[in-house]
Amino acid sequence: MQWLRRISLVLAQVFALSAAFWLGPSAATEQQQEATAHEAQAWRDLQQLAADAMAGRATGSAGSLLAQQYLQRRFAALGLQSLGSNYLQPFSFHEGFSERRGVNVLGLRRGCGQPERYVVVTAHYDHLKPRGKKIFNGADDNASGVAGLLYLAAQTQQNCPLYSYLFLATDAEELGLDGAKAFIAKPPVALDAIVLNINLDMISRGESNQRLYLAGKKQLPQLTQFAEKVQTPLKLTLAHDGRQSSLGRRSQPPVDWSNASDHAVFRKAGIPFLYFGVDVHPQYHTPQDDWQRIDPQYFFAALRLIEQSRRWLESLPPHTLARLQKSSNN
């Protein structure tokens, strides 16, 4: 019960900070109950995906199948459309000399303003296979990002978005970004109709500095204005694009933010991206990356910030993203 009370208090605090900025006090009060329900659901999604029963969700494993089944149920509950007979998008890839199979999970939310232009929200659901009796639950990496993807899907269910959204939970990211590569190789819509990729990978561990990194300003310089105006309890840091930057703990290797996750595949295809993530931490790729180590206050604040950025993007004139896409393809 103490844990539930803590979550309730955190939700109220985070809502008050962000909703007042975007909606005004009256609207914030009216929507508070529904918004907190979305955040509580995201917390449950994170815990479920990081449960021991899913055993790390490694590509091709029984835990991966459980994760796929869970995501299909959640996609259906959120009213996402499938682009085939179901939400599953199987693909093949090579690991060394071996051919392997992975499964992306894909759902569509049709937009109401510019429905023929698409934003692809990505988060990889795979992690690492067990080693002996050690389970790598991957709570931050990347159950948190997938929970964030589901949270954004809930937000677009509540208010019809300007653009159409493809919610893509990728497989085999840990093995070489193979799920994202398969999507780009055989996209369900024309690549030139995709105006942006929003990639979420490790969004729940801000540690002592409470920092969340956002990469993508090279292609979207307006992000600087957003970072200056946004109101958030987190420290939003615009990461360097296209080069390595030594951040956080000196004992950890530098982070190449432009190639750190699935957004690298979209970038190489000429599609602008926003990448949200935290710095590496001591439990990164260890059996200790469990949900119990996550501060709910930070996680909820990160969700709020990511949703703010999505709404901010939709507030930009539509031709802004069209120009970005054209320049990225040149």
KESEKOL-490356 format. One record per residue: x negated, y, z negated of N, C-alpha, C, O in turn; residue in three letters. Coordinates in steps of 0.02 Angstrom, whole numbers, plus 50000, padded with zeros to 5 digits. Layout:
XYZXYZXYZXYZala...
% end
This chain:
499594994050000500005000050000499575006350000499755011350032met499005006249965498565012049966498325013450036498265019150056gln498175008150074497935008950143498485012150186498345016450227trp499115009950177499665012750216499775020050199499905024150243leu499715021750135499805028750115499255033050145499375038750166arg498645030350147498085034050176498215035550251498095041050275arg498445030350286498595031250357499135036650367499075040850411ile499655036450325500195041350331499945048450322500125052950359ser499515049450271499235056050259498795058350316498825064150337leu498385053750341497935055450397498335057550458498175062550491val498855053750474499265055250532499565062250527499555065950576leu499815064050469500115070650460499605076150470499745081350500ala498995075150443498475080250448498265081250520498205086850544gln498145075650555497915076150624498455079250668498295083350711val499075077450657499615080350697499645087850687499715091550736phe499605090050625499665097150612499115101150646499245106650671ala498515098450648497955102050678498035102750753497905108150781leu498235097350787498245097550860498905099850889498915103450939ser499465097850860500105099650888500245107050884500555109950929ala500005110250831500105117450826499765121150883500015126350906ala499205118650905498835121850959499205121251025499245126151063phe499465115251039499755113951105500505115351108500755117351160trp500865114251053501595114351057501915120051018502485121851031leu501545122950970501855127850927502165124450867502325118550870gly502265128050811502505124950749503185121550755503265116050728pro503665124550790504325121550794504325114950830504595109950806ser504005114850889503975108750928503585103350891503755097450894ala503065105450855502665100550817503095097150765503045091050757ala503505100950729503935098050678504435093150708504555087850679thr504725094850765505225090650797504935084050820505275078950817glu504295084050843504015077950873503555074150825503265069150845gln503495076450763503005073450718503125066050707502655062150709gln503755063950694503885057050677503695052450735503375047250724gln503895054150796503745049950853502995049650867502735044350883glu502665055350861501945055450874501565051150824501115047450844ala501745051450761501395047350711501525039950723501095035750709thr502105038250749502245031250766501775028750820501555023050817ala501625032950869501165031050922500465029750894500125025150914his500255033950848499595033050819499565026850775499065023150777glu500085025650737500105019550696500085013350740499765008350723ala500435013550798500415007950844499715006950873499495001350881gln499365012450887498685011950912498225008550861497795004650879ala498335010050798497945006750745498084999350743497624995250734trp498714997450752498894990350753498584986950815498334981350811arg498604990450872498304987750933497564986350923497314981050942asp497214991050892496494990150880496374984050836495934980050851leu496754983450783496664977850737496804971150771496434966250761gln497324970950811497494964750846496954962750895496754956850897gln496704967450934496194965850984495534964050952495134960350981leu495404966550892494784965050857494844959550806494404958650764ala495394955750809495504950350761495044944450776494844943350833ala494874940650724494454934750733494744929850783494364926450818asp495404929550788495724924750833495524925950906495524921250946ala495354932150923495164933650992494414932651003494174933051060met494054931350950493354929050954492914933051001492484930251035ala493024939551004492594943751044492834945151115492564949351149gly493354941551137493664942951203493164942351261493234945951310arg492684938051255492174937251308492514934851372492994931051370ala492254937151428492534935451493492574927851502492084924251491thr493164925451523493254918351535493394914151474493464908051480gly493444917151415493544913451353494274912951335494704916351363ser494424908651286495104908151260495314914651228495904916551232ala494854918151196495004924651166495184929751218495614934051206gly494854929451275495024934051330495744932851353496104937651366ser495944926551358496624924951378497134927751327497654930351347leu496974927151263497414929951212497474937551220498014940351212leu496914940751235496924948051245497344949851305497724954651303ala497284946051359497684947351419498434946751403498834950851425gln498604941651366499314940551349499564946351305500124948651314gln499154948551259499344954051216499444960451257499934964051247tyr498984961751303499034967851343499634967651389499954972851400leu499794961851415500394961351457501024962951418501474966351443gln501064960551357501644962151315501684969551300502224972551302arg501114972551286501114979751271501264983951332501634988851328arg501004981951390501164985651452501914985451465502214990451484phe502214979551456502934978851468503324983151419503814986451438ala503124983151355503474987151305503424994551320503864998351303ala502884996651352502775003651369503095005551436503045011251457leu503425000851468503775002351529503335003451589503535006751637gly502715000751588502275001451646502494996651701502714991051687leu502434998851762502594994651819501994990251837501424992351830gln502134984151859501604979951885501524981251959502004983351992ser500944979951986500814980952057500814974252094500534973652148leu501124969452065501194962752094501704958952054502154961952025gly501634952352051502104948352013502014949251938502474947851899ser501424951451917501284952851847500734958151842500534960951893asn500494959351782499994964651771499274962251784498814966251782tyr499184955851796498514953051800498224953951870498564953151920leu497574955651872497214956751934496574952551932496044955051914gln496614946151951496014941851949495494944152000495664947052052pro494864942751985494324944352032493744939652020493704936351968phe493304939252069492694935152064492094939752064492094945052094ser491564937552031490934941252031490364936352020490484930552001phe489764938652031489174934352024488774936351962488644942251950his488594931351924488124932251868487524927851883487544921751874glu486984931051906486414927251930486614923651994486864926752041gly486514917051995486714913052053487394909852045487614906052088phe487734911351990488384908251976488954912951993488914918951981ser489484910152020490094914052031490544913251971490654907651947glu490794918751947491234918651889491884922351905491944925751956arg492374921451861493014924651871493194929051811493064927151753arg493474934651825493724939151774494434941151790494694939651843gly494744944651743495444946751752495524953851725495464954951665val495664958651769495874965251747496614965251732496984961051758asn496824969851690497534970751674497724977751696497424982651673val498224978351741498364984751774499114986251772499524981951787leu499274992451752499974994751752500025001751779499545005651776gly500605003451805500715009851838501255013851803501775011251783leu501125020351794501635025151773501705030251830501235033951845arg502285030251862502395034751918502495041851894502885043151848arg502125046651924502165053551905502785057051933503115054451978gly502925062851905503535066551925503385072851965503835075751995cys502755075051967502595081052004502195079852066502365082252120gly501645075952059501205074152115501125066452115500585063952102gln501665062852129501655055552120501185051852167501005046152154pro500985054952222500535051652269499795052852254499355050752292glu499665056152198498975057152175498915053552108499375053752067arg498345050452097498275045752041497695047551995497155049652017tyr497825046751931497305046751879497235039551855497735036451838val496635036951854496515030151830496215030551760495665033251750val496565027851711496315027451642496025020551632496365015551641val495385020251614495045013851606494795012951534494615017651499thr494785006651514494465004651450494344997151456494804993351473ala493744994951443493604987751450493814984051387493684986251331his494144978351398494384974451340493924968751323493994965651270tyr493434967151366492974961651352492444963851302492294969851296asp492154959051268491574960451224491094954551230490944952351286his490844952051175490314947051176490564940351149491004940151105leu490284934951175490484928351151490164926851084489644929651068lys490464922351045490164920450980489474917250989489324914251040pro489074917950937488424914550934488424910250871488354912750815arg488514903850882488604899450824489254901150790489774901250821gly489214902550725489814904350687489914911850684490394914150652lys489484915650715489534922950713490004925450768489904923950827lys490514929250748490994932150795490844939550804490754943150755ile490834941650866490714948650883491394951650902491594951450960phe491744954550853492424956750864492484962950906493014964250936asn491964966950910491984972750954492554977550939492934979350984gly492624979550876493174984050858493084990850890493534993450922ala492484993750881492355000150914492234999050988492455002951030asp491864993651004491664992151073492024985751096491734980351087asp492614985951126492954992051142493704991351129494114993651168asn493864987851073494574987651054494834994751044495424996051057ala494404999151021494625006151009494815009551074495325012951077ser494425008551127494575011751191495225009051221495615012751250gly495335002451214495944999451241496545001951202497075003351232val496485002551136497025005451096497155012651118497735014851119ala496625016251136496715023051161497065023151228497485027451240gly496915018351271497255017751336498005016651325498425019851358leu498175012251279498885010851264499215017051234499805018351246leu498845020751194499105026951165499275032051220499805035151218tyr498835032851269498975037451324499575035051365499975039051388leu499635028451374500205025851409500855027551372501365029051403ala500835027351306501425029251266501585036551275502175038451278ala501075040751278501195047951288501515049351355501955053551360gln501305045751407501605046951473502305043851478502695045851521thr502455039151434503135036551431503605041651400504185042251419gln503345045251351503755050251316503905056251360504475058651360gln503415058551399503505064151444503205062351511502605060951516asn503615062451564503385060451630502795064751651502855070851649cys502235061751671501645065651688501695068851757502125067051798pro501255073551770501225076751835500995071851889501325071151941leu500435068451875500165063551923500405056551905500655055351850tyr500325051951951500425044851936499795042451900499245044651913ser499895037751853499345035151813499285027551823499785023951820tyr498685025351835498525018251836498145016751771497595019451760leu498425012551730498105010651667497755003951679498074998751689phe497095004151677496674998451697496244996151639495754999351621leu496434990451609496014987251558495544982451594495764977351621ala494904984151595494434980351636494124974551598494064974651536thr493934969551636493574963651611492864964051636492714967651684asp492424960351603491724959551625491324966051629490854966651668ala491514970851589491114977051586490434975551555489924978051578glu490434971451503489814969951468489324966151512488714966251500glu489574962851564489144958751608488874962751667488454960251705leu489114968951676488864972851732489394977151765489354978451825gly489884979551727490414983851752490814980451808491054983851854leu490874973851805491144970051862491884971151872492124970951929asp492264972151819492974973451828493104979951864493544980251907gly492744985151846492814991651881492584991051953492894993951998ala492044987251965491804986352033492334982752076492424984452134lys492674977852047493194974252084493774978752101494054978352155ala493954983152054494494987852067494324992552124494734993652169phe493724995352124493514999952177493434996352244493574999252296ile493224990052242493134986252304493804984752338493844984752399ala494334983552297494994982252325495514986352286495904983552247lys495514992852297495964997152258496694996152278496834994952337pro497154996752231497874995952248498165002152282498705001752312pro497805007752280497995013752316497375016252352496815014152336val497465020752399496885023452436496415027052388496645030852344ala495775026052396495285029252351495345036752353495245040052302leu495495039552412495545046852416496175049552383496265055652379asp496625045052360497215047252322497065047452247497465050052209ala496485044752226496295044852155495915051252141495365052352168ile496195055552100495895062052087495435062052026495015066552019val495495057051982495105057351920495115050451887495595046751892leu494565048951853494515043251808494415045751737493965049751724asn494825043351691494725044651619494515038051588494905033251586ile493895037751564493635031451537493525032051462493225036851438asn493785027151425493735027051352493325020951332493525015251344leu492755022151300492325016651280491975018551215491525022651214asp492205015451160491945016851092492155023851070491785028651078met492755024251041493025030851023493215031250949493605035650929ile492965026650907493215026350838492695027050784492865026550725ser492065028150801491535028350750491125034750756490585034750786arg491385040150729491025046550731490465046950681490035051350685gly490465042350632489955042250579489935048850541490445052350539glu489375050650511489355056350466489455063050501489705067850471ser489255063450565489325069850599490005070850632490145076250658asn490435065650631491115066150658491125068850729491525073150747gln490685066150770490585068750838490885063950890490815057850884arg491195066850940491435063150998491135066351060491185072451070leu490835062251103490515064851163490995064451222491395059851229tyr490945069451264491345069851325490875071451383490565076751385leu490845066851431490425067851490490875068951551491435066451554ala490625072851598490985074251659490975081451681491285083251731gly490615085651643490635092851657490275094751722490395100151749lys489845090351747489505091851810490015092551866489945096951909lys490515088251867491025088451919491625092651898492015094751941gln491705093851834492255097751810491995103051761492065102251700leu491695108451786491385113451743491885116951697491685119851646pro492535116551713493045119551669493065116251601493365118951554gln492735110451593492715107151528492395111551475492565111051416leu491945115851496491625120251448492145124751415492125125851354thr492605127351455493145131551428493595127651381493785130051328gln493745121451400494165117251358493825116051291494135116651238phe493185114351292492815112851231492785118951184492785118151123ala492775124951213492735131051173493405132651140493425135551086glu493965130751172494625132751148494975127451106495395129051065lys494805121151117495175115851084495085116251008494555117850983val495625114750973495615114550900495635107350877496115103750891gln495115105150843495065098250823494615097650762494135101550755thr494755092950716494295091850660493655088350681493185087850640pro493615085950743493005082650767492525087650796492705093350811leu491905085550804491415089450840491385086950912491065081950927lys491735090350956491735088451026491085090851058490945096851059leu490695086251085490055087851115490065085951189490205080251206thr489925090751232489875089351304489205086051317488685089151310leu489225079751338488615076051351488315078151417488675080451462ala487655077251424487325078751487487495073451539487515067551524his487635075751599487785071151654487155070251697486785074951710asp487055064051719486525062851768485835062151740485355061351778gly485755062451674485085061451645485165058651575485695059251544arg484635055751550484665052951483484595058351431484235063251441gln484935057451375484875062251320484805058351255485175053551243ser484335060251215484225056851151484685060051099484595065851081ser485165056151076485665058751031485725054050971485565048150975leu485955056850916486095052650858485465049850826484975053450817gly485475043450810484945040250773484325039450818484365036750873arg483755041650793483145041350832482915034250846482545032950893arg483135029550803482925022650812483285019350871483075013950893ser483815022450895484205019550950483945022251017483685027851019gln484005018351070483775020651136484205026551159484775027251138pro483935030651204484325036251231484915033751272484905028251299pro485425037851276486045036051311486055039451379485985045551384val486145035551431486245038251498487005038851509487325034151532asp487275044551491488005045351488488335044251556488905041851559trp488015046051610488335045551676488405038251698488805036851742ser488015033751668488025026651687488195022051629488085016051633asn488475024851575488545021051514489115016051514489135011651471ala489585016751560490175012451558490515012451626490215014451676ser491145010251628491505009251691491555015551734491605015051795asp491535021451704491585027551744491025028251794491085031851843his490455024751781489895025151829490105022551897489875025151948ala490535017451899490765014651962491195019752000491145020352061val491615023251964492035028451995491605034252019491715036952073phe491115036151978490665041551998490305039952063490255044152107arg490055033752069489705031752129490165031352190489935031752247lys490815030652178491305030552232491535037652249491975038552292ala491245042752216491425049652231492035052152195492345057052217gly492235048852140492825050752103492615054252038492235051351999ile492855060352025492685063751962492915059651901493375055651906pro492575060751845492735056751786492695060951723492345066051720phe493055058851672492955060951603492815054651563493185049751566leu492265054751526492085048951485492065051051413491685055551394tyr492465047851371492465048951299492125043051265492285037351279phe491655044551220491325039351182490935042151124490815048151120gly490735037751080490315039751023489605037551036489465033851083val489155039950994488455037850998488405030650973488845028150938asp487865027350990487745020650963487665020950887487415025950861val487865015650853487835015550780487535008850759487455004350801his487355007950695487005001850674487384995350688487064990050694pro488044995550693488424989450705488564988150779488914983350796gln488304992350823488394991450895488134984650917487554982950905tyr488564980750950488394974050975488134969450920487674965550931his488434970050861488274965550806488934962550781489474965150796thr488894957150741489514954250712489854958850662490414957450640pro489534964350644489814968850594490254974350625490494978750589gln490344974350691490774979350722491504977250712491834974850758asp491754978150651492424976150631492864982250619492614987750608asp493514981250621493974986950613493944989850543494104995750533trp493734985850494493704988450425493184993950418493204997750369gln492714994450464492204999650460492425006250493492065011250490arg493005006150524493245012050559493625016650511494035014350472ile493485023050516493845028050477494475029850517494415032850570asp495075028150492495675029750530495745037150546496005039050599pro495515041350500495575048550512495205050650575495455054550615gln494595048050583494215049650644494565046850706494625050350756tyr494785040650702495095037450760495715041250783495805042550842phe496155043150736496755046750754496585053550784496905055850831phe496085056850755495885063350781495615062650852495735066950895ala495245057250865494985056050933495555054950982495545057551037ala496065051050962496645050051005496975056751022497145057951080leu497055060850972497365067350982496955071651031497235074851076arg496315071551022495875075551065495905073151138495925077151184leu495905066651147495925063851214496585065651248496605067351307ile497135065251211497785067051239497805074651255498105076651305glu497505078651212497465085851227497105087051293497315091251333gln496565083451303496185084451365496595082251426496555085551478ser496975076851419497395074651475497915079951492498025081351551arg498235082751441498745087851455498425094151482498715097651524arg497825095751458497475101551485497325100651559497405105251599trp497115094651578496975093251649497605094251691497575096851747leu498165092051665498785092751702499025100051705499435101851748glu498755104251661498935111351663498535115151715498715120851732ser497995112151740497595115351792497985115451857498385110951870leu497885120551900498205120551965498025114152003497445112052003pro498525110952036498385104552070497805104752118497455099752126pro497695110552151497155110752200496465110352167495965109052201his496435111352100495795111052066495485104052072494905103352091thr495885098952056495635092152060495525090052132495085086052147leu495935092752178495835091152249495155093652272494805090252309ala494955099652251494295102352270493745098152239493235096852271arg493845096052176493335091952143493235085452181492675083252192leu493795082352200493755076052235493395076852302492985072652321gln493545082252337493225083452402492475084452394492095081752433lys492275088352343491555089552334491195083252311490615082252329ser491545078952273491235072752249491115067952307490645063952306ser491545068252358491475063852415490975066352467490805062752514asn490745072452459490255075252506489545073552486489075075452520asn
% end
